[in-house]
Amino acid sequence: MPQSASPLIDIPIVARHAPVLTVVVPCYNERPNVAPLIARLDAALYGIPWEVVYVDDNSPDGTAAEVRRIAQTDARVRCIRRIGRRGLSSAVIEGALSSSAPFVAVIDGDLQHDETKLPDMLAALQSGQYDLAVGSRHSAGGDDAGLGTRWRHILSHGGIRLAQYFLPIRLSDPMSGFFMLPRPLFESLAGNLTGQGFKILLDLVLSAPAPLRVIEIPFMFHERTAGESKLDALVLVQFAGLLLDKVFGGLLPLRFLSFGLVGALGVLVHLAVLSVMLKLGGLDFEPAQAVATGVAMVFNFQLNNEITYRDQRLRGPRLWRGLLLFMLVCGIGAVTNVGIAKILYDTNTSWSLAGAIGAMIGVVWNYAVSATLVWRSR
């Protein structure tokens, strides 16, 4: 006679049918919003077989644990917990590729998107008339009041205007993180996605070989009630980098473009410090160039940590170890930097050109080092 199940594992499970829709929720530190969102999905998608996949970037607040707690009694709920990698776009890709449903939707985990619009999106796609359904805050009937601060409105509207110059289709809200498309279409585009940054909708639209047939579903963008917004100026910088990546057809990696931009800013910092050291500090060129090099290296490290390697950002003790490693290894490039700049300066090259050439050599070396040693996943 079979033994009765252990009380530790005898858990009632909600009956599961093959889902028609997978809702992907990329998240970081959204524990208080997990249960409310799942309850709202349950109400909004009544009568539609669905599942929700939370892709959690190892949130320290226990988001993954909360998802798994609910998943013990609801088989429609799944969690992918990622360790050593971060970023909304890559999280969406992993979640969508884990699905077997005919359709995939993406919604934020902060309760700001209107989940009641999901059935309308699904019906539009099932009609066969559209390839992509986008929840829009800016089409007739939509509203973005939930953005809150004036600064967030500026960032969002600036990104929208920037993106619309590059889009092959009319899209009123290319910054939207609320959309749905057939899973086979997503899979066909996945290989062309950068997987970086926070705005994957634009990446999807620009990666399509032909213009997609898009329907925009207006919705009211709610105010955040718990957790913390991830929208800041650095997101817009990454957004611009994504556009550049698509303009260059992926020939130059997005990280390289970002690192190059940071390097260009580092050159300006380098020249500014060099000028101060020469004109106000009274130093000879060689020590002035060395000081400028050190300051520029610290500047480049910090900015790359915040922008270029945001998904692998170093924090706490790892930040200081990373900076130390960056300074030590890049010291080799700095010696070459100073030496070449000194040779150029001694051969009557202007101090600005000599300094810039030396700094450029340092940038190339720093990129090679950062990719292989400093910002490793672990």
RAMO-V359533 format. One record per residue. N is the residue number from 1. PSI is psi as a letter, one per 20 degrees, with the letter a starting at -180 (999 if undefined). NEAR is the number of other C-alpha atoms within 12 Angstrom. Layout:
BEGIN
n: [N & N]
psi: [PSI & PSI]
near: [NEAR & NEAR]
END
This chain:
BEGIN
n: [1 & 2 & 3 & 4 & 5 & 6 & 7 & 8 & 9 & 10 & 11 & 12 & 13 & 14 & 15 & 16 & 17 & 18 & 19 & 20 & 21 & 22 & 23 & 24 & 25 & 26 & 27 & 28 & 29 & 30 & 31 & 32 & 33 & 34 & 35 & 36 & 37 & 38 & 39 & 40 & 41 & 42 & 43 & 44 & 45 & 46 & 47 & 48 & 49 & 50 & 51 & 52 & 53 & 54 & 55 & 56 & 57 & 58 & 59 & 60 & 61 & 62 & 63 & 64 & 65 & 66 & 67 & 68 & 69 & 70 & 71 & 72 & 73 & 74 & 75 & 76 & 77 & 78 & 79 & 80 & 81 & 82 & 83 & 84 & 85 & 86 & 87 & 88 & 89 & 90 & 91 & 92 & 93 & 94 & 95 & 96 & 97 & 98 & 99 & 100 & 101 & 102 & 103 & 104 & 105 & 106 & 107 & 108 & 109 & 110 & 111 & 112 & 113 & 114 & 115 & 116 & 117 & 118 & 119 & 120 & 121 & 122 & 123 & 124 & 125 & 126 & 127 & 128 & 129 & 130 & 131 & 132 & 133 & 134 & 135 & 136 & 137 & 138 & 139 & 140 & 141 & 142 & 143 & 144 & 145 & 146 & 147 & 148 & 149 & 150 & 151 & 152 & 153 & 154 & 155 & 156 & 157 & 158 & 159 & 160 & 161 & 162 & 163 & 164 & 165 & 166 & 167 & 168 & 169 & 170 & 171 & 172 & 173 & 174 & 175 & 176 & 177 & 178 & 179 & 180 & 181 & 182 & 183 & 184 & 185 & 186 & 187 & 188 & 189 & 190 & 191 & 192 & 193 & 194 & 195 & 196 & 197 & 198 & 199 & 200 & 201 & 202 & 203 & 204 & 205 & 206 & 207 & 208 & 209 & 210 & 211 & 212 & 213 & 214 & 215 & 216 & 217 & 218 & 219 & 220 & 221 & 222 & 223 & 224 & 225 & 226 & 227 & 228 & 229 & 230 & 231 & 232 & 233 & 234 & 235 & 236 & 237 & 238 & 239 & 240 & 241 & 242 & 243 & 244 & 245 & 246 & 247 & 248 & 249 & 250 & 251 & 252 & 253 & 254 & 255 & 256 & 257 & 258 & 259 & 260 & 261 & 262 & 263 & 264 & 265 & 266 & 267 & 268 & 269 & 270 & 271 & 272 & 273 & 274 & 275 & 276 & 277 & 278 & 279 & 280 & 281 & 282 & 283 & 284 & 285 & 286 & 287 & 288 & 289 & 290 & 291 & 292 & 293 & 294 & 295 & 296 & 297 & 298 & 299 & 300 & 301 & 302 & 303 & 304 & 305 & 306 & 307 & 308 & 309 & 310 & 311 & 312 & 313 & 314 & 315 & 316 & 317 & 318 & 319 & 320 & 321 & 322 & 323 & 324 & 325 & 326 & 327 & 328 & 329 & 330 & 331 & 332 & 333 & 334 & 335 & 336 & 337 & 338 & 339 & 340 & 341 & 342 & 343 & 344 & 345 & 346 & 347 & 348 & 349 & 350 & 351 & 352 & 353 & 354 & 355 & 356 & 357 & 358 & 359 & 360 & 361 & 362 & 363 & 364 & 365 & 366 & 367 & 368 & 369 & 370 & 371 & 372 & 373 & 374 & 375 & 376 & 377 & 378]
psi: [p & q & q & q & q & q & i & h & j & m & p & p & p & p & p & p & q & p & q & h & p & p & o & p & n & p & q & o & l & k & g & i & i & g & g & h & g & h & h & h & g & g & g & h & k & p & i & p & p & r & q & p & o & p & o & p & l & l & p & i & j & k & g & g & h & h & g & h & g & h & h & h & j & o & i & i & p & r & p & o & p & p & p & j & q & r & p & g & g & h & g & g & g & g & g & h & i & i & q & j & q & h & q & p & q & p & q & q & j & j & j & h & q & n & i & i & i & g & h & g & g & g & h & g & h & h & i & j & i & q & h & p & p & p & o & p & i & j & r & p & i & r & p & k & h & i & h & e & q & h & g & h & g & g & g & g & h & g & h & g & h & g & h & i & h & i & p & i & r & p & o & h & m & i & i & q & j & o & r & q & r & p & g & h & g & g & h & h & i & h & i & i & q & h & j & q & a & i & n & h & g & g & g & g & g & i & i & p & h & q & p & q & o & p & p & p & o & q & r & p & o & q & q & p & i & q & a & p & q & i & o & a & h & h & g & h & g & h & g & h & h & g & g & g & g & h & h & j & k & j & h & p & q & h & h & g & g & g & h & h & g & g & h & g & h & h & g & g & g & g & h & g & g & g & g & g & h & g & h & h & i & j & q & r & g & g & h & g & h & g & g & h & g & g & g & h & g & g & g & g & g & g & h & h & h & h & f & g & k & h & i & k & p & p & q & c & h & h & g & h & g & g & g & g & g & g & g & g & g & i & h & g & h & h & g & g & g & g & g & g & h & g & g & g & h & i & k & k & q & q & h & g & g & g & g & g & g & g & h & g & h & h & g & g & g & h & g & g & g & h & h & h & g & g & l & q & h & 999]
near: [3 & 5 & 6 & 9 & 10 & 9 & 9 & 9 & 11 & 11 & 16 & 16 & 15 & 15 & 15 & 18 & 16 & 18 & 25 & 30 & 37 & 40 & 49 & 47 & 49 & 45 & 46 & 37 & 30 & 37 & 32 & 26 & 31 & 41 & 28 & 23 & 35 & 36 & 21 & 23 & 37 & 25 & 18 & 21 & 30 & 16 & 14 & 25 & 26 & 38 & 41 & 46 & 46 & 52 & 45 & 42 & 34 & 27 & 27 & 18 & 21 & 22 & 34 & 36 & 26 & 28 & 39 & 27 & 20 & 29 & 28 & 21 & 19 & 26 & 26 & 36 & 37 & 33 & 36 & 34 & 30 & 28 & 20 & 18 & 29 & 32 & 36 & 39 & 38 & 32 & 40 & 49 & 42 & 33 & 39 & 41 & 31 & 25 & 33 & 23 & 30 & 28 & 41 & 43 & 48 & 47 & 42 & 44 & 44 & 36 & 35 & 35 & 39 & 37 & 40 & 27 & 32 & 40 & 32 & 27 & 39 & 39 & 26 & 27 & 33 & 21 & 15 & 17 & 17 & 23 & 33 & 40 & 42 & 46 & 47 & 35 & 36 & 27 & 22 & 16 & 15 & 25 & 26 & 33 & 21 & 25 & 28 & 21 & 17 & 13 & 14 & 23 & 22 & 19 & 26 & 36 & 24 & 24 & 35 & 31 & 23 & 25 & 35 & 23 & 20 & 25 & 29 & 21 & 23 & 23 & 35 & 32 & 41 & 43 & 40 & 42 & 38 & 45 & 51 & 47 & 45 & 37 & 31 & 19 & 28 & 39 & 28 & 19 & 28 & 28 & 18 & 24 & 34 & 39 & 34 & 40 & 44 & 41 & 45 & 40 & 48 & 47 & 43 & 44 & 40 & 36 & 33 & 27 & 14 & 15 & 18 & 29 & 23 & 31 & 31 & 35 & 38 & 32 & 32 & 27 & 31 & 22 & 21 & 24 & 18 & 19 & 23 & 21 & 24 & 27 & 28 & 25 & 21 & 27 & 32 & 29 & 34 & 41 & 40 & 36 & 38 & 43 & 41 & 28 & 31 & 29 & 22 & 15 & 19 & 23 & 15 & 20 & 24 & 32 & 35 & 29 & 29 & 35 & 37 & 30 & 27 & 37 & 36 & 28 & 25 & 35 & 35 & 27 & 28 & 41 & 35 & 26 & 31 & 40 & 25 & 20 & 25 & 24 & 16 & 13 & 17 & 14 & 19 & 20 & 33 & 30 & 23 & 30 & 43 & 34 & 32 & 38 & 48 & 34 & 27 & 40 & 43 & 31 & 28 & 40 & 40 & 31 & 28 & 44 & 33 & 28 & 37 & 39 & 35 & 31 & 34 & 30 & 31 & 31 & 18 & 10 & 11 & 20 & 22 & 19 & 18 & 32 & 34 & 20 & 25 & 38 & 32 & 22 & 24 & 35 & 26 & 22 & 31 & 37 & 27 & 26 & 37 & 35 & 27 & 28 & 37 & 32 & 22 & 23 & 24 & 16 & 13 & 13 & 18 & 17 & 33 & 27 & 24 & 31 & 46 & 37 & 32 & 38 & 46 & 35 & 31 & 43 & 40 & 27 & 30 & 41 & 34 & 22 & 27 & 37 & 23 & 17 & 23 & 32 & 35 & 20 & 20 & 14]
END
